[in-house]
Amino acid sequence: MSPVCTIVGVLDDGPEALAPAAREAIAGADLLIGGRRVLETCAPLAPGAERRDLTGSVAQVPAWIEAAAAQRRHVVVLASGDPLCHGIGERVTASLGAARCRVLPAPSLVQLACARLGWPVAQTAIASVHGRAADDWSAQAASPEHPMSGVLRALDDHERVAVYTTGENGADWLARQLQAVGYSDEELEVAVVARIGREDEQLHPPASLGSAAAHRYAQPHVALVRRRTAALAWPFAGGDASFAQRRPQRGLITKREVRAVALASLALTAESRVWDIGTGSGAVALEAARLCPRGHVWAMERRLEDLAIAEENRRRRRAGNVTLHHGRAPQGLEQWPDPDAVFIGGSGGALGTLIDHCLERLRPGGRLVINVVTLENLQQAMARLDAAAAQGTVQWEAVQLQASRSGELAGMRTFRAENPVWVLTANKTETA
């Protein structure tokens, strides 16, 4: 199969630096597609070619190529650096098929930025906030679609992250979002390479988040984020004392022993989408977020004072894949995507209605886990799950947990029993 288009990577130092094959491809083009600036710089290589600016029309590019191919016109798409590194090449090859595209890459802007700083590219993760101006990140506005989500996932696993920026989503904006997540000047630093390959190229050496947030960098630029300290390590089902709780009365936290069983019962994967209803201190939501690093957790709490505690715990853990919502379920759940797993830790007196709603929204094969501490709620939950099981939509089981913790009595060691908790787990059938 002959290619219907050639995708050429071009750097800001102009067409003179292009390889012979790239120059030849441009010279033979009937239609040149690219951004305004790159079209102007490459136009002398193909004076007879039609030029089409893709600014604001990126989604239409594959259709433009197909239409030109039907007329047997050769198309060249001009991209920045490596077209397949967060560039338009990804969209074009996915739409047309790789066999119909010929890609002639230049070094990526990330490669060049790393070279300026002496960073090893193989040890640098790549993320992008390139695109339309984004709203500021917050625990209430967090979502998998937010541009910061990819940056935060990369920072969880890497010491260095290079970030493509654009327009209002520049390095200063990026630094402010990292501060909003909870990162401090002691943890992260940001370097910036602006206008790479141009006569006025600018290298801004690593600076603190606060300094980067206050500086306005020339466009275009690449931001390079590096950890100054090791990433925070939070063990699975860690100690209850590591979570902020109500003062002076401690509480509204799913205890460690119960939390471990509940989280295991949710059967989370790395990509799971999770609901946590009645999140309290946010302990289950935050530990679930660690278990699904490429997924997301939506958590709801009806008490504002407890939601503030959950936000404090989220900031402590720098959790970027948790959305905190103030409300009384099931109101507000219609705005959330269908979940793979649901945890109900508090129901606000609407347990039966919540179970029905969650089972309806739960994806086939998903898990609903309910913690109850009263016999009345246990009876109500069992009745609802029995009704669903009778219809063949779920299979469920219950586990009673009662742990005892060591303490002192009259100078000797003893054990004090915790209140019993019932953990009910419903598995929605694949055919439901």
Phi, psi and omega in degrees: 000127180279141178297144177261349177206157174241131179253116187249127174276130182233135177262170185285355175276005170093177185290344181299331182274358181291147174291156180306321181296322179291318179296320180294319180297316180295319181297331181266010184281142169267332180223124175254127178240131180180180175289162187304313186293315182291329175297318180294319183287330183264352183304322180298338179283340181220070187298335182266359185277146171289142179245136181226120182280125181269000181304121181078001183228028185303321182296338182273350187302313179303321179293322177300317182295316180299317180296319179292321180297324179297335178264009180061035175262140180272130184250136171238125176259124181263123183236168180268122176065235178270112184298340182260011176248086184057036180239183184291342179302327179298315181293315185292313181293326178293325182279314185271336187099137185299325183293340181265002182236141173248125184247125178241090187279153166258171173303140179288158177297329177294317177303314182292320179295318177297322179297322180295328183262353184074026178276139173287120183297323183295339180255014182244121174283155181239131176224173183213136168244021181291139180137203182292156178303133184255152172293156177297144178287141172204165179295338178273331182260358181298141176200160178299338182275348181292137182305333181287343185301315180295323178296315183293323176297318180295321181292335178295332189243353187226150176283327183237138177222125174263134187235121171288133181239173177197146170044237181289340178270061182268186182297327178294316176299315180302315180298321179294323179292321178295324174295320180296326177295329181128357180290147182246170177300330181287337185268320188231152170225157185231128171249156182221135171242116185251146174054052185298130177086355179265167181298330181258031177306141182231131176248118178255110184296166183307134179223165180293162177303317181299318179294316180295322181295333183266357184254141176255116186264148177296146178259149353278160178208161175247132177261138180238114185257132180228142176285136172267338180230165179294151178297146178296136180244117179243117183291155176298134180051051180292174184299145181298329183292344179282352179255137171295141180221175179301143174235144000281342180277116177282145179162195185053044174224136173288117186300155188307314184295318180288322180300319181297317180291318181297316181294320177295323181292333179291340177052053185285149171248175182298335184255008187299145170252124194236141169252139172234110185255125186077055191288338179059243180282351181085010186299312180294317180301316184288322177288326175297321180299325177291329181280343177234069186298335177258008176254205183204150178238129173253124185237139181235139177217136184272340180264121182298323181294326177284325177297324177296324177292319177299321178294321177299317178294323178297316179296322178302324184262001179054038184280115181263350182253037176232127174254125179258132185230133176269124179172175178244108180297148011273000177298133180098340181290338180295342180275350184265150177289156178303134187268159169271336181208145179228134172242127175250108178256343178204142187240350181058031178084008182238038188299313182299313178298320180296317180300313180300315182296315183293321178295325179293319183276339183299136178292149177306135183087355182280171183241137170247123180241129184235128172259129176227151181235356179243150179295325180297314179292324177299314180298316181296317181295317180297320180297317180293319180290324175298318179297319179292321179295325179295333178273359178078017183266338180219160164237138185217161176212162179231144177234131173263127180245136172213113181254155174237138181246144184288151177200184181251144176216115180055042178077007179237164181274135176217181178234139177245129184283136171276160178297143177292148179228137174258129178249112180257131182237121178247129179254116181286131184293151182296335183265002183293000000 
